Amino acid sequence: MGTSTSYLGMRLEHPFIAGASPFGYHLDTIKRLEDAGCAAIVMHSLFEEQITYEQAGHIAHVNVFERDPTGTLSAFPAQSDYPLGPDEYAEHIARVKRAISIPVIGSLNGRTPEAWLKFAHIIEMAGADAIELNMYDVPADLSTSSAAVEDQLVTVVREVRRLLKIPVAVKLSPFFTALGHIARRLDAAGADALVLFNRFYQPDIDIRTMTLTAQADLSTSAELLLRLRWAAILHGRIRPSIALTGGIATPDDGIKAILAGADVVQLVSALLRHGPAHVASMRQGLERWMAWRKMDRLEELRGALSLRGTTDRGSFERAQYIRTLHSWSA
């Protein structure tokens, strides 16, 4: 049975890869992911703030050696809290590449088109097979327009694409006014894959202490529907590969992702919850379903339920919205 797929120009045995997570911190856990059958691994992220601290001694444009009246620096983790510094991260990738045979994708997490992006070339030189850019930003400046946000993202991708020979994936937020338009702009800027979607972790408020509290909750299948919708809208209409991440908890979720048009499925919460062996369950579930449907190759189901063949896609989406509202009866 042919479960192989192509992602970032690499041929993978199956579509289930390990997304960026704490599994990437240590070589032994990375080897566990390979032994369990992951087709590729995305390393945990190296943050812009770590790189600018090392390169220029500032975080979020605040000099770490000067008085910080706004308290910006204290809101960030201490440098010692990160598992690896920038140089250590590059060395870690080099060790990982020597130790495992599956593709290794480096991850950079930031928000500005500045000098820190040059570190992508160092990750490439360390041996990474590709780079995933996780551009996480919440524009809190009320004067920042949606066009400015998009322009900055496209500028970042174009700059990194200029620096690198290896493929570049872009991990997106779903919060764009016209996501399809920015997808086409990123395609034109040279992105080789789009990863749908970043999970926007948000702090809660502790009313007893009147302080913000941070907690990273694992995703569930309830988060999958938004990702399915946009994979279905984009499939076959843009050049970059499509990866889904967030809400992939069961083999059925993985099958849905491929039917919508995903080339690969990134597993994070499911692996943290069930352990690396869960990837085998995902692959076996896909193979059993393909046998039941009498399908021999993954290409037969990829995008089968996408909107590629729908003439009026906007009306189709509107129709599904109205149908969903009318599915509930009082």
C-alpha positions as CSV (number, residue, x, y, z in Angstrom):
1,M,0.0,0.0,0.0
2,G,1.5,3.4,-1.1
3,T,1.4,5.8,1.8
4,S,4.4,7.8,0.7
5,T,4.1,11.6,0.2
6,S,6.2,14.6,-0.7
7,Y,6.8,17.5,1.6
8,L,9.3,20.4,1.1
9,G,10.7,18.5,-1.9
10,M,11.4,15.4,0.3
11,R,9.9,12.0,-0.3
12,L,8.5,10.6,3.0
13,E,7.3,7.1,3.7
14,H,4.0,8.4,5.1
15,P,2.5,11.7,6.0
16,F,2.9,11.7,9.8
17,I,5.8,13.8,11.1
18,A,6.7,15.1,14.5
19,G,6.0,18.9,14.9
20,A,8.0,21.3,17.0
21,S,7.9,20.2,20.6
22,P,10.0,19.5,23.7
23,F,10.8,16.1,22.1
24,G,13.4,18.1,20.2
25,Y,15.4,19.2,23.3
26,H,17.3,15.9,23.6
27,L,18.9,13.5,21.2
28,D,17.5,10.4,23.0
29,T,13.9,11.6,22.6
30,I,14.5,12.5,19.0
31,K,15.8,8.9,18.4
32,R,12.6,7.6,20.1
33,L,10.6,9.5,17.5
34,E,12.6,8.0,14.7
35,D,12.4,4.5,16.2
36,A,8.6,4.9,16.6
37,G,8.3,5.6,12.8
38,C,8.0,9.4,12.4
39,A,8.6,10.2,8.8
40,A,10.4,13.5,9.7
41,I,10.9,15.7,12.7
42,V,10.6,19.5,13.2
43,M,13.0,20.6,15.9
44,H,11.8,22.8,18.7
45,S,12.0,26.6,18.0
46,L,14.9,28.9,18.4
47,F,13.4,32.3,19.3
48,E,14.3,35.7,17.8
49,E,14.7,37.0,21.4
50,Q,17.5,34.5,22.1
51,I,19.4,35.4,19.0
52,T,19.1,39.2,19.4
53,Y,20.3,38.8,23.0
54,E,23.4,37.0,21.9
55,Q,24.1,39.2,18.9
56,A,23.2,42.7,20.1
57,G,22.4,42.5,23.8
58,H,18.7,43.4,23.5
59,I,15.3,41.8,23.7
60,A,12.3,43.3,22.0
61,H,14.5,46.4,21.3
62,V,15.3,46.9,25.0
63,N,19.0,46.9,25.9
64,V,19.5,44.2,28.6
65,F,22.2,46.3,30.3
66,E,20.1,49.4,30.7
67,R,17.2,50.4,32.9
68,D,13.9,49.0,31.7
69,P,11.1,51.2,33.0
70,T,8.4,49.3,31.2
71,G,9.3,45.9,32.7
72,T,9.6,44.4,29.2
73,L,12.6,42.3,30.0
74,S,11.2,40.8,33.1
75,A,8.2,39.4,31.1
76,F,10.5,37.2,29.0
77,P,12.2,34.0,30.3
78,A,15.7,34.3,31.5
79,Q,18.3,33.1,28.9
80,S,19.1,30.1,31.2
81,D,15.5,29.0,31.0
82,Y,15.8,28.1,27.3
83,P,17.0,24.5,26.7
84,L,19.6,25.6,24.1
85,G,21.2,28.9,23.2
86,P,21.7,29.8,19.5
87,D,25.1,28.2,19.1
88,E,24.1,25.2,21.0
89,Y,21.0,24.9,18.8
90,A,23.1,24.7,15.7
91,E,25.4,22.2,17.3
92,H,22.4,20.1,18.4
93,I,21.1,20.0,14.9
94,A,24.5,18.8,13.6
95,R,24.5,16.0,16.2
96,V,20.9,15.0,15.4
97,K,21.7,14.8,11.7
98,R,24.6,12.5,12.4
99,A,22.5,10.3,14.7
100,I,19.2,9.8,12.7
101,S,18.3,9.1,9.1
102,I,14.9,10.8,8.8
103,P,14.7,14.5,7.6
104,V,15.4,17.2,10.2
105,I,13.6,20.5,9.9
106,G,14.9,23.5,11.9
107,S,12.5,25.9,13.5
108,L,12.9,29.7,13.9
109,N,10.2,31.6,15.9
110,G,10.1,35.4,15.6
111,R,8.2,38.5,14.4
112,T,10.5,41.0,12.8
113,P,12.4,41.2,9.5
114,E,15.7,41.9,11.1
115,A,19.3,40.6,11.4
116,W,18.4,37.6,13.5
117,L,17.0,35.9,10.4
118,K,20.6,35.4,9.2
119,F,20.8,32.7,11.8
120,A,18.7,30.6,9.3
121,H,21.9,30.2,7.3
122,I,23.8,28.8,10.3
123,I,21.0,26.3,10.8
124,E,21.3,25.3,7.2
125,M,25.1,24.9,7.5
126,A,24.5,22.7,10.6
127,G,22.8,20.2,8.3
128,A,19.1,20.9,8.6
129,D,17.1,19.6,5.6
130,A,14.6,22.5,5.7
131,I,13.6,25.5,7.9
132,E,10.2,26.1,9.4
133,L,9.5,29.8,10.1
134,N,7.0,30.3,12.9
135,M,6.1,34.0,12.7
136,Y,4.1,34.6,15.9
137,D,3.0,38.1,16.5
138,V,0.0,39.8,18.1
139,P,-0.1,43.4,16.7
140,A,-1.0,45.4,19.9
141,D,-0.2,48.7,18.2
142,L,-3.6,50.1,17.2
143,S,-2.0,52.0,14.3
144,T,-0.6,48.8,12.6
145,S,-2.7,47.9,9.6
146,S,-3.5,44.5,8.3
147,A,-1.6,45.4,5.1
148,A,1.5,46.2,7.2
149,V,1.3,42.8,9.0
150,E,1.1,41.0,5.7
151,D,3.9,43.0,4.1
152,Q,6.2,42.3,7.0
153,L,5.5,38.5,6.8
154,V,6.2,38.5,3.1
155,T,9.4,40.5,3.6
156,V,10.6,38.0,6.2
157,V,9.9,35.0,3.9
158,R,11.5,36.7,0.9
159,E,14.7,37.5,3.0
160,V,15.0,34.0,4.3
161,R,14.4,32.5,0.9
162,R,17.2,34.7,-0.5
163,L,19.6,33.4,2.2
164,L,18.9,29.7,1.9
165,K,19.2,26.9,-0.5
166,I,17.2,24.5,1.6
167,P,13.3,24.6,1.5
168,V,11.4,27.0,3.7
169,A,8.0,26.3,5.4
170,V,5.9,29.1,6.9
171,K,3.8,28.4,10.0
172,L,0.8,30.7,9.8
173,S,-1.8,32.1,12.1
174,P,-5.5,31.7,10.9
175,F,-6.2,35.4,11.8
176,F,-5.8,37.0,8.4
177,T,-8.7,38.9,6.8
178,A,-8.0,37.2,3.5
179,L,-5.9,34.1,4.2
180,G,-6.0,32.9,0.6
181,H,-4.5,36.1,-0.6
182,I,-1.6,36.0,1.9
183,A,-1.1,32.3,0.9
184,R,-0.7,33.4,-2.7
185,R,1.7,36.2,-1.7
186,L,3.8,33.8,0.3
187,D,3.8,31.4,-2.7
188,A,5.2,34.2,-4.9
189,A,7.8,35.1,-2.2
190,G,9.2,31.6,-2.4
191,A,7.6,29.7,0.5
192,D,7.9,25.9,-0.1
193,A,5.2,24.9,2.4
194,L,2.5,26.5,4.5
195,V,1.8,25.0,8.0
196,L,-1.8,25.5,9.2
197,F,-2.0,26.7,11.9
198,N,-0.1,28.2,14.8
199,R,-1.8,27.8,18.1
200,F,-2.2,31.2,19.8
201,Y,-1.5,30.5,23.4
202,Q,-3.1,33.2,25.6
203,P,-2.6,34.0,29.2
204,D,-5.4,33.6,31.7
205,I,-6.2,35.9,34.6
206,D,-5.9,34.7,38.2
207,I,-8.6,36.8,40.0
208,R,-7.2,35.9,43.4
209,T,-3.7,37.3,42.8
210,M,-4.7,39.7,40.0
211,T,-1.9,38.3,37.8
212,L,-1.6,36.7,34.4
213,T,-1.1,33.0,34.4
214,A,0.4,31.0,31.5
215,Q,-0.5,27.4,30.7
216,A,0.1,25.4,27.5
217,D,-2.9,23.2,27.0
218,L,-2.6,20.2,24.6
219,S,-4.9,20.4,21.5
220,T,-7.9,18.2,20.9
221,S,-9.8,17.2,17.8
222,A,-12.1,20.1,18.4
223,E,-9.4,22.4,16.9
224,L,-9.2,20.5,13.6
225,L,-12.2,21.9,11.7
226,L,-10.6,25.3,11.0
227,R,-7.5,23.6,9.6
228,L,-9.6,21.3,7.4
229,R,-11.5,24.2,6.0
230,W,-8.4,26.1,4.8
231,A,-6.5,23.0,3.6
232,A,-9.6,22.3,1.5
233,I,-9.7,25.9,0.2
234,L,-6.0,26.0,-0.7
235,H,-5.4,22.5,-2.0
236,G,-4.4,22.5,-5.6
237,R,-4.5,26.3,-6.0
238,I,-1.0,27.2,-4.6
239,R,2.4,25.7,-5.3
240,P,3.6,25.2,-1.6
241,S,3.0,22.0,0.2
242,I,0.3,22.0,2.9
243,A,0.9,20.7,6.4
244,L,-1.7,20.6,9.1
245,T,-0.9,20.9,12.8
246,G,-3.2,21.3,15.8
247,G,-6.2,19.1,16.5
248,I,-4.7,15.9,15.0
249,A,-5.5,13.5,17.9
250,T,-6.7,10.3,16.3
251,P,-6.2,8.3,13.0
252,D,-9.5,9.6,11.8
253,D,-8.2,13.1,12.2
254,G,-5.2,12.3,10.1
255,I,-7.4,10.8,7.4
256,K,-9.6,13.9,7.4
257,A,-6.6,16.1,7.0
258,I,-5.4,14.3,3.9
259,L,-8.9,14.2,2.4
260,A,-9.0,18.0,2.8
261,G,-5.7,18.3,1.0
262,A,-2.8,18.0,3.5
263,D,0.5,16.7,2.2
264,V,1.7,15.9,5.7
265,V,0.3,16.0,9.2
266,Q,2.3,17.3,12.2
267,L,1.8,15.5,15.5
268,V,2.6,17.3,18.7
269,S,-0.1,17.1,21.4
270,A,-0.9,13.5,20.5
271,L,2.7,12.5,20.9
272,L,3.1,14.4,24.2
273,R,-0.1,12.7,25.4
274,H,0.4,9.2,24.2
275,G,4.1,9.0,23.5
276,P,6.1,8.5,20.3
277,A,4.5,5.1,19.6
278,H,1.2,6.9,18.7
279,V,2.6,7.6,15.3
280,A,2.4,3.9,14.5
281,S,-1.3,3.9,15.4
282,M,-1.8,6.9,13.1
283,R,-0.2,5.1,10.2
284,Q,-1.9,1.8,10.8
285,G,-5.3,3.6,11.0
286,L,-4.6,5.2,7.7
287,E,-3.6,1.9,6.1
288,R,-6.7,0.1,7.4
289,W,-9.0,2.8,6.1
290,M,-7.3,2.8,2.7
291,A,-7.7,-1.0,2.5
292,W,-11.4,-0.6,3.5
293,R,-11.9,2.0,0.7
294,K,-9.8,-0.2,-1.7
295,M,-7.3,2.6,-2.3
296,D,-3.7,1.8,-3.2
297,R,-2.0,5.2,-3.1
298,L,-2.3,8.3,-0.9
299,E,-2.8,10.4,-4.0
300,E,-6.2,8.8,-4.5
301,L,-7.6,10.4,-1.3
302,R,-5.5,13.6,-1.0
303,G,-7.8,16.5,-1.6
304,A,-10.8,14.3,-2.5
305,L,-13.0,16.6,-0.3
306,S,-11.2,19.9,-1.1
307,L,-12.9,22.8,-2.9
308,R,-10.6,22.5,-5.9
309,G,-13.4,21.3,-8.2
310,T,-16.0,23.7,-6.8
311,T,-16.8,26.6,-9.2
312,D,-18.2,29.1,-6.7
313,R,-16.2,28.4,-3.5
314,G,-17.4,31.4,-1.6
315,S,-21.0,30.4,-2.1
316,F,-20.2,26.8,-1.1
317,E,-18.6,28.0,2.2
318,R,-21.6,30.2,2.8
319,A,-24.0,27.3,2.2
320,Q,-22.1,25.1,4.6
321,Y,-22.3,27.8,7.3
322,I,-26.1,28.2,6.9
323,R,-26.5,24.4,6.8
324,T,-24.6,24.1,10.1
325,L,-26.8,26.7,11.8
326,H,-29.9,24.9,10.6
327,S,-28.6,21.5,11.9
328,W,-29.6,22.5,15.4
329,S,-33.3,22.4,16.4
330,A,-34.7,23.8,19.6
